[in-house]
Amino acid sequence: MMLSSDHYDQISVPCTLMRAGTSKGAYFHDADLPKPGPERDAFLMAVMGSEDLLQIDGLGGSRLVTAKIAIVKPSARDDADVDYTYAIVPPGRGVVVYTSNCGNISAGVGPFAIDSGLVRADGPTTRVRIFNTNTGKLLIAHVPVRDGRARVSGDFAIPGVPGTGAEIHLDYSHTVGAKTGRALPTGHVVDTIRLDDGRELAVTIGDVANPCVFIRAQDVGATGSERPDEIDQSAHLLATIREARGKAAHMLGLCARWERAETESPALPLVVLVGGAASYTDANGAHVASASMDLRARLIFYNRCHESMAGTGAMCTAAMSQVGGSIVHQSVCDASTGLLRIGHPLGVMTVAVESELVPGTNEPVYRRLGFSRTARKLMDGHVFVPAAALRKGE
């Protein structure tokens, strides 16, 4: 641990702030932080300003997509270059959650590893093998480089990020069963969740990159074209989603009772509302044409709608689009093109997916599963936290 004190009541630690995909987070070297445990958690909460919904006294930006952290170190594994742990400090909750991975923040791990000397830049594109400790799965980042550093400029654009940048391709084909060990953890393509008010929801529970529960938007009184604020302000819809998520978490063994999902498994599974392709107006007021997508998706995590689309959520959506009869597959007109175009609140995200079934089962094997992001370093320096914050974790 490399903590330094430049003032008697503050501690400083090296930190890199990066925009990765449609998220923003603080990137740390594992060796610079307290060891895993209460002291590290107290430190990370202080970094982000965990107690305040606005996170005004920390680096967090009051939104889930800006309250994220990546912790990176050299890997001892033969099949990986670096180990990466993802953490999120949800605004106002006073906790650090490590149970899942983030596809967008993952996009910054390769550039961070190259620029900080953990991985040597090689050729026009450097392959960085990343072992995600949260899920125990390997992902491969293909990072454009120039003069020994990750390249930033390029002509690749992603919805939700202004301008263009260098295209970083992430291969998620080895992330099947990230939490449960199986792409279809219940063994069923479609399960039925019975709500306490008597309603029954047909759902698909998939586990690729992160576990997700897929629900037809129309089955919960939605359209699939909602803007995030429309979902966030609908108490009845969120209550339904919260119960369905809790019962799916219980089915996966992530909580003792579904009512405890909020505390015992606040992050997983993610919930994805899906609908067929249809034109809509995105969160910026732009028209999104039906012909530009294969389906619509609205992802909910921590009881809020994602401003765009989580990378891991996109991976699981694409993976389930290949499973015949799944809720996702039912919403896609043609799942055989090798690409899935997902209409989300800020536009359309394209992911690559090709699969085949294990003979005699409904379990898929993915020959190709990945998506592209851009990333940019915003700041290199030291983050300061009150020394008293570390004492809280002792």
Summary of the structure (lengths in Angstrom):
residues: 394
radius of gyration: 20.3
end to end distance: 15.2
largest distance: 65.6
contacts: 1444
relative contact order: 0.16
helix: 22%
strand: 36%
